[in-house]
C-alpha cells in the first residue's frame, strides 16, 4: 500500500479548495494500491483554509498562516495520524505534494508567501521519512509505476 496526498488523487482538499489531480496517482487509489490522505484535513483544518508556510521562530519550526496565526498543532496532528496510517498499513512509499508545508520533501516554500523556496521538509514528509517511508512527489513517482508491472 502506498500513501498519496489526497489532492494528487483528485480530492478538492488544497488550501484553496482545488485539487492537483494526477490521473496516474488517482488510478493507484481506484485500484486499491494506494490510500489518499490529506494531513491538513486530518489535523482538523477545513477546506478551503488559510495558506500556510513553515518558518523558524526561536530555533523551532512553526507553521504560520498568511493571517499570522500559528497552525503548528494542526499540522503536527495530521502528520502523526498519517504516520499511524502508514505504520498500520505497512506503507513503505508515499507520493506527496511537492513544496507543501505538510507534504513537501527536500524543498518547501520559504515562509515569505512570495513563492520562493528553501530546503526542508513538510511536517508529514518529515515524520514519514523518520519512520522509514520513501517519499516521492508528483514529479518523480513514475519509477514505481514501472516497478509494479
Secondary structure, DSSP 8 states (H G I E B T S, - for coil): -EEEEGGGGT-S-STTS-----HHHHHHHHTTSEEEE-HHHHTT--SS---EEEEEETTEEEEEETTS-B-HHHHHHHHHHHHHHHHHTT--EEEE-TB-TTT--SEEE-SSSSS-EEE---HHHHHHHHTT-EEEETTTTHHHHHHH-
